[in-house]
Amino acid sequence: MAEMSRSNLEAMVLHRTSGTRASVDLHPAWQRLMQYCEELGHGEIEKLKIQDGVPVIADVVREKVKFT
């Protein structure tokens, strides 16, 4: 299980020089979580439920709005 988590984390790292994501197979739930975070822009996920090494539910999500 630890190996699965480690490879998922490694797959989420962006290549800073090229600006592209690593080309590693990533579970669709992890892809959706990253997409959601990108769409959220600024905010917090207070609780993230994970089952079998993949995200299942994000509880208490707060969107932050910057006025500057």
PDB file of N, H, CA, C and O in Angstrom:
ATOM      1  N   MET A   1       0.824  -1.194   0.000  1.00  0.00           N
ATOM      2  CA  MET A   1       0.000   0.000   0.000  1.00  0.00           C
ATOM      3  C   MET A   1       0.863   1.250   0.000  1.00  0.00           C
ATOM      4  O   MET A   1       0.532   2.219  -0.684  1.00  0.00           O
ATOM      5  N   ALA A   2       1.974   1.257   0.756  1.00  0.00           N
ATOM      6  H   ALA A   2       2.243   0.471   1.311  1.00  0.00           H
ATOM      7  CA  ALA A   2       2.853   2.426   0.802  1.00  0.00           C
ATOM      8  C   ALA A   2       3.469   2.697  -0.563  1.00  0.00           C
ATOM      9  O   ALA A   2       3.655   3.854  -0.942  1.00  0.00           O
ATOM     10  N   GLU A   3       3.790   1.634  -1.307  1.00  0.00           N
ATOM     11  H   GLU A   3       3.639   0.695  -0.999  1.00  0.00           H
ATOM     12  CA  GLU A   3       4.353   1.826  -2.633  1.00  0.00           C
ATOM     13  C   GLU A   3       3.359   2.502  -3.566  1.00  0.00           C
ATOM     14  O   GLU A   3       3.747   3.354  -4.366  1.00  0.00           O
ATOM     15  N   MET A   4       2.070   2.135  -3.476  1.00  0.00           N
ATOM     16  H   MET A   4       1.755   1.444  -2.826  1.00  0.00           H
ATOM     17  CA  MET A   4       1.054   2.755  -4.312  1.00  0.00           C
ATOM     18  C   MET A   4       0.963   4.246  -4.004  1.00  0.00           C
ATOM     19  O   MET A   4       0.890   5.065  -4.920  1.00  0.00           O
ATOM     20  N   SER A   5       0.967   4.597  -2.740  1.00  0.00           N
ATOM     21  H   SER A   5       1.027   3.932  -1.996  1.00  0.00           H
ATOM     22  CA  SER A   5       0.881   5.990  -2.351  1.00  0.00           C
ATOM     23  C   SER A   5       2.094   6.758  -2.834  1.00  0.00           C
ATOM     24  O   SER A   5       1.970   7.881  -3.322  1.00  0.00           O
ATOM     25  N   ARG A   6       3.255   6.163  -2.703  1.00  0.00           N
ATOM     26  H   ARG A   6       3.356   5.250  -2.307  1.00  0.00           H
ATOM     27  CA  ARG A   6       4.480   6.838  -3.135  1.00  0.00           C
ATOM     28  C   ARG A   6       4.468   7.087  -4.639  1.00  0.00           C
ATOM     29  O   ARG A   6       4.821   8.180  -5.083  1.00  0.00           O
ATOM     30  N   SER A   7       4.070   6.093  -5.428  1.00  0.00           N
ATOM     31  H   SER A   7       3.783   5.206  -5.067  1.00  0.00           H
ATOM     32  CA  SER A   7       4.049   6.288  -6.877  1.00  0.00           C
ATOM     33  C   SER A   7       2.994   7.311  -7.277  1.00  0.00           C
ATOM     34  O   SER A   7       3.199   8.056  -8.236  1.00  0.00           O
ATOM     35  N   ASN A   8       1.868   7.366  -6.566  1.00  0.00           N
ATOM     36  H   ASN A   8       1.701   6.761  -5.787  1.00  0.00           H
ATOM     37  CA  ASN A   8       0.861   8.388  -6.853  1.00  0.00           C
ATOM     38  C   ASN A   8       1.421   9.772  -6.590  1.00  0.00           C
ATOM     39  O   ASN A   8       1.204  10.687  -7.384  1.00  0.00           O
ATOM     40  N   LEU A   9       2.137   9.939  -5.487  1.00  0.00           N
ATOM     41  H   LEU A   9       2.313   9.195  -4.842  1.00  0.00           H
ATOM     42  CA  LEU A   9       2.726  11.239  -5.174  1.00  0.00           C
ATOM     43  C   LEU A   9       3.765  11.629  -6.210  1.00  0.00           C
ATOM     44  O   LEU A   9       3.815  12.781  -6.642  1.00  0.00           O
ATOM     45  N   GLU A  10       4.588  10.680  -6.607  1.00  0.00           N
ATOM     46  H   GLU A  10       4.547   9.745  -6.256  1.00  0.00           H
ATOM     47  CA  GLU A  10       5.602  10.965  -7.612  1.00  0.00           C
ATOM     48  C   GLU A  10       4.962  11.374  -8.930  1.00  0.00           C
ATOM     49  O   GLU A  10       5.489  12.235  -9.634  1.00  0.00           O
ATOM     50  N   ALA A  11       3.836  10.769  -9.269  1.00  0.00           N
ATOM     51  H   ALA A  11       3.407  10.070  -8.697  1.00  0.00           H
ATOM     52  CA  ALA A  11       3.170  11.070 -10.528  1.00  0.00           C
ATOM     53  C   ALA A  11       2.557  12.462 -10.535  1.00  0.00           C
ATOM     54  O   ALA A  11       2.339  13.036 -11.602  1.00  0.00           O
ATOM     55  N   MET A  12       2.273  13.020  -9.342  1.00  0.00           N
ATOM     56  H   MET A  12       2.450  12.554  -8.475  1.00  0.00           H
ATOM     57  CA  MET A  12       1.654  14.333  -9.266  1.00  0.00           C
ATOM     58  C   MET A  12       2.645  15.479  -9.387  1.00  0.00           C
ATOM     59  O   MET A  12       2.241  16.636  -9.511  1.00  0.00           O
ATOM     60  N   VAL A  13       3.932  15.174  -9.353  1.00  0.00           N
ATOM     61  H   VAL A  13       4.260  14.235  -9.253  1.00  0.00           H
ATOM     62  CA  VAL A  13       4.945  16.228  -9.416  1.00  0.00           C
ATOM     63  C   VAL A  13       5.003  16.801 -10.832  1.00  0.00           C
ATOM     64  O   VAL A  13       5.053  16.061 -11.814  1.00  0.00           O
ATOM     65  N   LEU A  14       4.996  18.123 -10.916  1.00  0.00           N
ATOM     66  H   LEU A  14       4.955  18.724 -10.118  1.00  0.00           H
ATOM     67  CA  LEU A  14       5.110  18.770 -12.224  1.00  0.00           C
ATOM     68  C   LEU A  14       6.571  18.907 -12.623  1.00  0.00           C
ATOM     69  O   LEU A  14       7.435  19.115 -11.771  1.00  0.00           O
ATOM     70  N   HIS A  15       6.841  18.792 -13.892  1.00  0.00           N
ATOM     71  H   HIS A  15       6.139  18.623 -14.584  1.00  0.00           H
ATOM     72  CA  HIS A  15       8.173  19.082 -14.403  1.00  0.00           C
ATOM     73  C   HIS A  15       8.260  20.588 -14.558  1.00  0.00           C
ATOM     74  O   HIS A  15       7.683  21.152 -15.488  1.00  0.00           O
ATOM     75  N   ARG A  16       8.967  21.237 -13.667  1.00  0.00           N
ATOM     76  H   ARG A  16       9.436  20.779 -12.912  1.00  0.00           H
ATOM     77  CA  ARG A  16       9.024  22.709 -13.635  1.00  0.00           C
ATOM     78  C   ARG A  16       9.622  23.298 -14.905  1.00  0.00           C
ATOM     79  O   ARG A  16       9.219  24.381 -15.330  1.00  0.00           O
ATOM     80  N   THR A  17      10.565  22.611 -15.510  1.00  0.00           N
ATOM     81  H   THR A  17      10.892  21.731 -15.165  1.00  0.00           H
ATOM     82  CA  THR A  17      11.230  23.193 -16.671  1.00  0.00           C
ATOM     83  C   THR A  17      10.326  23.198 -17.895  1.00  0.00           C
ATOM     84  O   THR A  17      10.307  24.176 -18.642  1.00  0.00           O
ATOM     85  N   SER A  18       9.586  22.136 -18.111  1.00  0.00           N
ATOM     86  H   SER A  18       9.601  21.342 -17.504  1.00  0.00           H
ATOM     87  CA  SER A  18       8.751  22.055 -19.307  1.00  0.00           C
ATOM     88  C   SER A  18       7.315  22.464 -19.053  1.00  0.00           C
ATOM     89  O   SER A  18       6.586  22.760 -20.000  1.00  0.00           O
ATOM     90  N   GLY A  19       6.882  22.489 -17.781  1.00  0.00           N
ATOM     91  H   GLY A  19       7.474  22.248 -17.012  1.00  0.00           H
ATOM     92  CA  GLY A  19       5.508  22.861 -17.466  1.00  0.00           C
ATOM     93  C   GLY A  19       4.497  21.768 -17.766  1.00  0.00           C
ATOM     94  O   GLY A  19       3.294  22.026 -17.781  1.00  0.00           O
ATOM     95  N   THR A  20       4.972  20.543 -18.007  1.00  0.00           N
ATOM     96  H   THR A  20       5.950  20.333 -17.995  1.00  0.00           H
ATOM     97  CA  THR A  20       4.060  19.437 -18.301  1.00  0.00           C
ATOM     98  C   THR A  20       4.036  18.462 -17.138  1.00  0.00           C
ATOM     99  O   THR A  20       4.994  18.382 -16.369  1.00  0.00           O
ATOM    100  N   ARG A  21       2.961  17.731 -17.011  1.00  0.00           N
ATOM    101  H   ARG A  21       2.183  17.796 -17.636  1.00  0.00           H
ATOM    102  CA  ARG A  21       2.850  16.719 -15.961  1.00  0.00           C
ATOM    103  C   ARG A  21       3.619  15.472 -16.360  1.00  0.00           C
ATOM    104  O   ARG A  21       3.800  15.192 -17.545  1.00  0.00           O
ATOM    105  N   ALA A  22       4.061  14.741 -15.376  1.00  0.00           N
ATOM    106  H   ALA A  22       3.914  14.968 -14.414  1.00  0.00           H
ATOM    107  CA  ALA A  22       4.753  13.482 -15.629  1.00  0.00           C
ATOM    108  C   ALA A  22       3.810  12.526 -16.342  1.00  0.00           C
ATOM    109  O   ALA A  22       2.627  12.453 -16.007  1.00  0.00           O
ATOM    110  N   SER A  23       4.320  11.798 -17.318  1.00  0.00           N
ATOM    111  H   SER A  23       5.280  11.857 -17.590  1.00  0.00           H
ATOM    112  CA  SER A  23       3.473  10.880 -18.069  1.00  0.00           C
ATOM    113  C   SER A  23       3.473   9.518 -17.376  1.00  0.00           C
ATOM    114  O   SER A  23       4.126   8.578 -17.826  1.00  0.00           O
ATOM    115  N   VAL A  24       2.731   9.431 -16.276  1.00  0.00           N
ATOM    116  H   VAL A  24       2.200  10.195 -15.910  1.00  0.00           H
ATOM    117  CA  VAL A  24       2.605   8.209 -15.499  1.00  0.00           C
ATOM    118  C   VAL A  24       1.115   7.913 -15.368  1.00  0.00           C
ATOM    119  O   VAL A  24       0.310   8.824 -15.174  1.00  0.00           O
ATOM    120  N   ASP A  25       0.747   6.626 -15.477  1.00  0.00           N
ATOM    121  H   ASP A  25       1.401   5.886 -15.635  1.00  0.00           H
ATOM    122  CA  ASP A  25      -0.657   6.276 -15.296  1.00  0.00           C
ATOM    123  C   ASP A  25      -1.078   6.639 -13.891  1.00  0.00           C
ATOM    124  O   ASP A  25      -0.426   6.250 -12.922  1.00  0.00           O
ATOM    125  N   LEU A  26      -2.161   7.382 -13.774  1.00  0.00           N
ATOM    126  H   LEU A  26      -2.691   7.698 -14.561  1.00  0.00           H
ATOM    127  CA  LEU A  26      -2.647   7.858 -12.494  1.00  0.00           C
ATOM    128  C   LEU A  26      -4.117   7.493 -12.390  1.00  0.00           C
ATOM    129  O   LEU A  26      -4.869   7.663 -13.350  1.00  0.00           O
ATOM    130  N   HIS A  27      -4.528   6.998 -11.248  1.00  0.00           N
ATOM    131  H   HIS A  27      -3.917   6.859 -10.468  1.00  0.00           H
ATOM    132  CA  HIS A  27      -5.922   6.613 -11.038  1.00  0.00           C
ATOM    133  C   HIS A  27      -6.829   7.802 -11.348  1.00  0.00           C
ATOM    134  O   HIS A  27      -6.499   8.930 -10.985  1.00  0.00           O
ATOM    135  N   PRO A  28      -7.964   7.574 -12.013  1.00  0.00           N
ATOM    136  CA  PRO A  28      -8.880   8.667 -12.357  1.00  0.00           C
ATOM    137  C   PRO A  28      -9.326   9.501 -11.156  1.00  0.00           C
ATOM    138  O   PRO A  28      -9.577  10.697 -11.303  1.00  0.00           O
ATOM    139  N   ALA A  29      -9.431   8.888  -9.963  1.00  0.00           N
ATOM    140  H   ALA A  29      -9.227   7.917  -9.844  1.00  0.00           H
ATOM    141  CA  ALA A  29      -9.829   9.652  -8.778  1.00  0.00           C
ATOM    142  C   ALA A  29      -8.761  10.686  -8.418  1.00  0.00           C
ATOM    143  O   ALA A  29      -9.095  11.801  -8.018  1.00  0.00           O
ATOM    144  N   TRP A  30      -7.462  10.325  -8.556  1.00  0.00           N
ATOM    145  H   TRP A  30      -7.190   9.419  -8.881  1.00  0.00           H
ATOM    146  CA  TRP A  30      -6.386  11.286  -8.302  1.00  0.00           C
ATOM    147  C   TRP A  30      -6.402  12.383  -9.357  1.00  0.00           C
ATOM    148  O   TRP A  30      -6.172  13.551  -9.042  1.00  0.00           O
ATOM    149  N   GLN A  31      -6.672  12.017 -10.604  1.00  0.00           N
ATOM    150  H   GLN A  31      -6.859  11.068 -10.860  1.00  0.00           H
ATOM    151  CA  GLN A  31      -6.753  13.017 -11.672  1.00  0.00           C
ATOM    152  C   GLN A  31      -7.885  14.001 -11.387  1.00  0.00           C
ATOM    153  O   GLN A  31      -7.720  15.207 -11.568  1.00  0.00           O
ATOM    154  N   ARG A  32      -9.030  13.492 -10.943  1.00  0.00           N
ATOM    155  H   ARG A  32      -9.164  12.512 -10.796  1.00  0.00           H
ATOM    156  CA  ARG A  32     -10.180  14.351 -10.652  1.00  0.00           C
ATOM    157  C   ARG A  32      -9.893  15.268  -9.463  1.00  0.00           C
ATOM    158  O   ARG A  32     -10.288  16.434  -9.479  1.00  0.00           O
ATOM    159  N   LEU A  33      -9.212  14.762  -8.432  1.00  0.00           N
ATOM    160  H   LEU A  33      -8.891  13.815  -8.419  1.00  0.00           H
ATOM    161  CA  LEU A  33      -8.849  15.595  -7.290  1.00  0.00           C
ATOM    162  C   LEU A  33      -7.927  16.727  -7.718  1.00  0.00           C
ATOM    163  O   LEU A  33      -8.114  17.870  -7.303  1.00  0.00           O
ATOM    164  N   MET A  34      -6.940  16.419  -8.539  1.00  0.00           N
ATOM    165  H   MET A  34      -6.788  15.490  -8.877  1.00  0.00           H
ATOM    166  CA  MET A  34      -6.029  17.470  -9.018  1.00  0.00           C
ATOM    167  C   MET A  34      -6.774  18.492  -9.876  1.00  0.00           C
ATOM    168  O   MET A  34      -6.512  19.691  -9.786  1.00  0.00           O
ATOM    169  N   GLN A  35      -7.704  18.015 -10.706  1.00  0.00           N
ATOM    170  H   GLN A  35      -7.917  17.040 -10.779  1.00  0.00           H
ATOM    171  CA  GLN A  35      -8.509  18.917 -11.535  1.00  0.00           C
ATOM    172  C   GLN A  35      -9.370  19.820 -10.647  1.00  0.00           C
ATOM    173  O   GLN A  35      -9.489  21.019 -10.901  1.00  0.00           O
ATOM    174  N   TYR A  36      -9.964  19.240  -9.613  1.00  0.00           N
ATOM    175  H   TYR A  36      -9.867  18.266  -9.407  1.00  0.00           H
ATOM    176  CA  TYR A  36     -10.792  20.012  -8.687  1.00  0.00           C
ATOM    177  C   TYR A  36      -9.959  21.094  -7.987  1.00  0.00           C
ATOM    178  O   TYR A  36     -10.402  22.236  -7.868  1.00  0.00           O
ATOM    179  N   CYS A  37      -8.768  20.740  -7.528  1.00  0.00           N
ATOM    180  H   CYS A  37      -8.408  19.812  -7.624  1.00  0.00           H
ATOM    181  CA  CYS A  37      -7.890  21.705  -6.863  1.00  0.00           C
ATOM    182  C   CYS A  37      -7.524  22.834  -7.813  1.00  0.00           C
ATOM    183  O   CYS A  37      -7.474  23.998  -7.413  1.00  0.00           O
ATOM    184  N   GLU A  38      -7.271  22.494  -9.057  1.00  0.00           N
ATOM    185  H   GLU A  38      -7.312  21.549  -9.381  1.00  0.00           H
ATOM    186  CA  GLU A  38      -6.943  23.508 -10.059  1.00  0.00           C
ATOM    187  C   GLU A  38      -8.125  24.452 -10.282  1.00  0.00           C
ATOM    188  O   GLU A  38      -7.942  25.664 -10.387  1.00  0.00           O
ATOM    189  N   GLU A  39      -9.335  23.897 -10.353  1.00  0.00           N
ATOM    190  H   GLU A  39      -9.484  22.912 -10.268  1.00  0.00           H
ATOM    191  CA  GLU A  39     -10.546  24.703 -10.544  1.00  0.00           C
ATOM    192  C   GLU A  39     -10.853  25.556  -9.312  1.00  0.00           C
ATOM    193  O   GLU A  39     -11.361  26.671  -9.434  1.00  0.00           O
ATOM    194  N   LEU A  40     -10.545  25.034  -8.136  1.00  0.00           N
ATOM    195  H   LEU A  40     -10.132  24.129  -8.037  1.00  0.00           H
ATOM    196  CA  LEU A  40     -10.802  25.750  -6.888  1.00  0.00           C
ATOM    197  C   LEU A  40      -9.967  27.016  -6.807  1.00  0.00           C
ATOM    198  O   LEU A  40     -10.433  28.032  -6.291  1.00  0.00           O
ATOM    199  N   GLY A  41      -8.763  26.970  -7.300  1.00  0.00           N
ATOM    200  H   GLY A  41      -8.384  26.145  -7.719  1.00  0.00           H
ATOM    201  CA  GLY A  41      -7.909  28.152  -7.289  1.00  0.00           C
ATOM    202  C   GLY A  41      -7.321  28.411  -5.918  1.00  0.00           C
ATOM    203  O   GLY A  41      -6.174  28.045  -5.663  1.00  0.00           O
ATOM    204  N   HIS A  42      -8.085  29.037  -5.024  1.00  0.00           N
ATOM    205  H   HIS A  42      -9.017  29.334  -5.232  1.00  0.00           H
ATOM    206  CA  HIS A  42      -7.661  29.302  -3.649  1.00  0.00           C
ATOM    207  C   HIS A  42      -8.694  28.695  -2.723  1.00  0.00           C
ATOM    208  O   HIS A  42      -9.893  28.887  -2.925  1.00  0.00           O
ATOM    209  N   GLY A  43      -8.254  27.973  -1.721  1.00  0.00           N
ATOM    210  H   GLY A  43      -7.279  27.818  -1.557  1.00  0.00           H
ATOM    211  CA  GLY A  43      -9.198  27.392  -0.775  1.00  0.00           C
ATOM    212  C   GLY A  43      -8.551  26.354   0.108  1.00  0.00           C
ATOM    213  O   GLY A  43      -7.328  26.249   0.193  1.00  0.00           O
ATOM    214  N   GLU A  44      -9.406  25.587   0.766  1.00  0.00           N
ATOM    215  H   GLU A  44     -10.400  25.672   0.697  1.00  0.00           H
ATOM    216  CA  GLU A  44      -8.945  24.553   1.698  1.00  0.00           C
ATOM    217  C   GLU A  44      -9.809  23.315   1.559  1.00  0.00           C
ATOM    218  O   GLU A  44     -11.014  23.404   1.323  1.00  0.00           O
ATOM    219  N   ILE A  45      -9.186  22.173   1.706  1.00  0.00           N
ATOM    220  H   ILE A  45      -8.207  22.101   1.897  1.00  0.00           H
ATOM    221  CA  ILE A  45      -9.905  20.919   1.868  1.00  0.00           C
ATOM    222  C   ILE A  45      -9.574  20.465   3.281  1.00  0.00           C
ATOM    223  O   ILE A  45      -8.460  20.018   3.554  1.00  0.00           O
ATOM    224  N   GLU A  46     -10.548  20.580   4.177  1.00  0.00           N
ATOM    225  H   GLU A  46     -11.453  20.943   3.956  1.00  0.00           H
ATOM    226  CA  GLU A  46     -10.295  20.269   5.583  1.00  0.00           C
ATOM    227  C   GLU A  46     -10.157  18.775   5.819  1.00  0.00           C
ATOM    228  O   GLU A  46      -9.295  18.345   6.585  1.00  0.00           O
ATOM    229  N   LYS A  47     -10.992  17.987   5.171  1.00  0.00           N
ATOM    230  H   LYS A  47     -11.692  18.337   4.549  1.00  0.00           H
ATOM    231  CA  LYS A  47     -10.948  16.530   5.334  1.00  0.00           C
ATOM    232  C   LYS A  47     -10.960  15.883   3.962  1.00  0.00           C
ATOM    233  O   LYS A  47     -11.765  16.236   3.100  1.00  0.00           O
ATOM    234  N   LEU A  48     -10.062  14.934   3.771  1.00  0.00           N
ATOM    235  H   LEU A  48      -9.408  14.647   4.470  1.00  0.00           H
ATOM    236  CA  LEU A  48     -10.006  14.175   2.531  1.00  0.00           C
ATOM    237  C   LEU A  48     -10.045  12.700   2.895  1.00  0.00           C
ATOM    238  O   LEU A  48      -9.141  12.196   3.561  1.00  0.00           O
ATOM    239  N   LYS A  49     -11.080  12.016   2.462  1.00  0.00           N
ATOM    240  H   LYS A  49     -11.814  12.425   1.921  1.00  0.00           H
ATOM    241  CA  LYS A  49     -11.220  10.589   2.769  1.00  0.00           C
ATOM    242  C   LYS A  49     -10.579   9.777   1.640  1.00  0.00           C
ATOM    243  O   LYS A  49     -10.844   9.997   0.458  1.00  0.00           O
ATOM    244  N   ILE A  50      -9.734   8.839   2.045  1.00  0.00           N
ATOM    245  H   ILE A  50      -9.519   8.660   3.005  1.00  0.00           H
ATOM    246  CA  ILE A  50      -9.030   7.986   1.094  1.00  0.00           C
ATOM    247  C   ILE A  50      -9.329   6.535   1.425  1.00  0.00           C
ATOM    248  O   ILE A  50      -9.251   6.124   2.583  1.00  0.00           O
ATOM    249  N   GLN A  51      -9.668   5.765   0.406  1.00  0.00           N
ATOM    250  H   GLN A  51      -9.731   6.099  -0.534  1.00  0.00           H
ATOM    251  CA  GLN A  51      -9.909   4.329   0.568  1.00  0.00           C
ATOM    252  C   GLN A  51      -9.115   3.591  -0.491  1.00  0.00           C
ATOM    253  O   GLN A  51      -9.099   3.990  -1.656  1.00  0.00           O
ATOM    254  N   ASP A  52      -8.462   2.523  -0.090  1.00  0.00           N
ATOM    255  H   ASP A  52      -8.475   2.199   0.856  1.00  0.00           H
ATOM    256  CA  ASP A  52      -7.647   1.710  -1.003  1.00  0.00           C
ATOM    257  C   ASP A  52      -6.639   2.554  -1.777  1.00  0.00           C
ATOM    258  O   ASP A  52      -6.343   2.260  -2.935  1.00  0.00           O
ATOM    259  N   GLY A  53      -6.111   3.598  -1.147  1.00  0.00           N
ATOM    260  H   GLY A  53      -6.351   3.837  -0.206  1.00  0.00           H
ATOM    261  CA  GLY A  53      -5.065   4.407  -1.757  1.00  0.00           C
ATOM    262  C   GLY A  53      -5.524   5.470  -2.731  1.00  0.00           C
ATOM    263  O   GLY A  53      -4.699   6.108  -3.384  1.00  0.00           O
ATOM    264  N   VAL A  54      -6.841   5.673  -2.842  1.00  0.00           N
ATOM    265  H   VAL A  54      -7.511   5.155  -2.311  1.00  0.00           H
ATOM    266  CA  VAL A  54      -7.341   6.715  -3.747  1.00  0.00           C
ATOM    267  C   VAL A  54      -8.328   7.619  -3.017  1.00  0.00           C
ATOM    268  O   VAL A  54      -9.027   7.165  -2.111  1.00  0.00           O
ATOM    269  N   PRO A  55      -8.395   8.905  -3.405  1.00  0.00           N
ATOM    270  CA  PRO A  55      -9.344   9.814  -2.765  1.00  0.00           C
ATOM    271  C   PRO A  55     -10.778   9.441  -3.109  1.00  0.00           C
ATOM    272  O   PRO A  55     -11.085   9.072  -4.242  1.00  0.00           O
ATOM    273  N   VAL A  56     -11.654   9.542  -2.106  1.00  0.00           N
ATOM    274  H   VAL A  56     -11.405   9.842  -1.185  1.00  0.00           H
ATOM    275  CA  VAL A  56     -13.053   9.182  -2.306  1.00  0.00           C
ATOM    276  C   VAL A  56     -13.960  10.392  -2.104  1.00  0.00           C
ATOM    277  O   VAL A  56     -14.832  10.658  -2.932  1.00  0.00           O
ATOM    278  N   ILE A  57     -13.762  11.127  -1.009  1.00  0.00           N
ATOM    279  H   ILE A  57     -13.054  10.911  -0.337  1.00  0.00           H
ATOM    280  CA  ILE A  57     -14.635  12.255  -0.678  1.00  0.00           C
ATOM    281  C   ILE A  57     -13.808  13.384  -0.078  1.00  0.00           C
ATOM    282  O   ILE A  57     -12.938  13.149   0.760  1.00  0.00           O
ATOM    283  N   ALA A  58     -14.086  14.613  -0.513  1.00  0.00           N
ATOM    284  H   ALA A  58     -14.793  14.804  -1.194  1.00  0.00           H
ATOM    285  CA  ALA A  58     -13.510  15.799   0.119  1.00  0.00           C
ATOM    286  C   ALA A  58     -14.617  16.444   0.946  1.00  0.00           C
ATOM    287  O   ALA A  58     -15.621  16.904   0.403  1.00  0.00           O
ATOM    288  N   ASP A  59     -14.426  16.474   2.268  1.00  0.00           N
ATOM    289  H   ASP A  59     -13.610  16.101   2.710  1.00  0.00           H
ATOM    290  CA  ASP A  59     -15.400  17.082   3.177  1.00  0.00           C
ATOM    291  C   ASP A  59     -14.943  18.484   3.560  1.00  0.00           C
ATOM    292  O   ASP A  59     -13.745  18.764   3.608  1.00  0.00           O
ATOM    293  N   VAL A  60     -15.883  19.343   3.827  1.00  0.00           N
ATOM    294  H   VAL A  60     -16.856  19.116   3.788  1.00  0.00           H
ATOM    295  CA  VAL A  60     -15.630  20.696   4.313  1.00  0.00           C
ATOM    296  C   VAL A  60     -14.623  21.404   3.409  1.00  0.00           C
ATOM    297  O   VAL A  60     -13.484  21.657   3.799  1.00  0.00           O
ATOM    298  N   VAL A  61     -15.066  21.713   2.206  1.00  0.00           N
ATOM    299  H   VAL A  61     -15.991  21.507   1.888  1.00  0.00           H
ATOM    300  CA  VAL A  61     -14.235  22.437   1.250  1.00  0.00           C
ATOM    301  C   VAL A  61     -14.626  23.900   1.318  1.00  0.00           C
ATOM    302  O   VAL A  61     -15.803  24.246   1.216  1.00  0.00           O
ATOM    303  N   ARG A  62     -13.618  24.767   1.493  1.00  0.00           N
ATOM    304  H   ARG A  62     -12.661  24.486   1.576  1.00  0.00           H
ATOM    305  CA  ARG A  62     -13.871  26.208   1.568  1.00  0.00           C
ATOM    306  C   ARG A  62     -13.168  26.895   0.416  1.00  0.00           C
ATOM    307  O   ARG A  62     -11.971  26.709   0.196  1.00  0.00           O
ATOM    308  N   GLU A  63     -13.921  27.681  -0.305  1.00  0.00           N
ATOM    309  H   GLU A  63     -14.893  27.832  -0.126  1.00  0.00           H
ATOM    310  CA  GLU A  63     -13.335  28.483  -1.375  1.00  0.00           C
ATOM    311  C   GLU A  63     -12.920  29.825  -0.788  1.00  0.00           C
ATOM    312  O   GLU A  63     -13.666  30.435  -0.022  1.00  0.00           O
ATOM    313  N   LYS A  64     -11.743  30.272  -1.144  1.00  0.00           N
ATOM    314  H   LYS A  64     -11.137  29.776  -1.766  1.00  0.00           H
ATOM    315  CA  LYS A  64     -11.246  31.562  -0.680  1.00  0.00           C
ATOM    316  C   LYS A  64     -11.283  32.525  -1.852  1.00  0.00           C
ATOM    317  O   LYS A  64     -10.963  32.150  -2.980  1.00  0.00           O
ATOM    318  N   VAL A  65     -11.672  33.763  -1.591  1.00  0.00           N
ATOM    319  H   VAL A  65     -11.933  34.069  -0.675  1.00  0.00           H
ATOM    320  CA  VAL A  65     -11.721  34.787  -2.640  1.00  0.00           C
ATOM    321  C   VAL A  65     -10.772  35.905  -2.246  1.00  0.00           C
ATOM    322  O   VAL A  65     -10.904  36.488  -1.171  1.00  0.00           O
ATOM    323  N   LYS A  66      -9.809  36.205  -3.121  1.00  0.00           N
ATOM    324  H   LYS A  66      -9.702  35.731  -3.995  1.00  0.00           H
ATOM    325  CA  LYS A  66      -8.883  37.308  -2.886  1.00  0.00           C
ATOM    326  C   LYS A  66      -9.432  38.558  -3.578  1.00  0.00           C
ATOM    327  O   LYS A  66      -9.855  38.497  -4.733  1.00  0.00           O
ATOM    328  N   PHE A  67      -9.424  39.672  -2.881  1.00  0.00           N
ATOM    329  H   PHE A  67      -9.081  39.722  -1.943  1.00  0.00           H
ATOM    330  CA  PHE A  67      -9.913  40.918  -3.442  1.00  0.00           C
ATOM    331  C   PHE A  67      -8.771  41.834  -3.856  1.00  0.00           C
ATOM    332  O   PHE A  67      -8.999  42.999  -4.181  1.00  0.00           O
ATOM    333  N   THR A  68      -7.564  41.330  -3.847  1.00  0.00           N
ATOM    334  H   THR A  68      -7.379  40.383  -3.582  1.00  0.00           H
ATOM    335  CA  THR A  68      -6.410  42.165  -4.246  1.00  0.00           C
ATOM    336  C   THR A  68      -5.891  41.765  -5.600  1.00  0.00           C
ATOM    337  O   THR A  68      -4.929  42.355  -6.092  1.00  0.00           O
TER     338      THR A  68
END
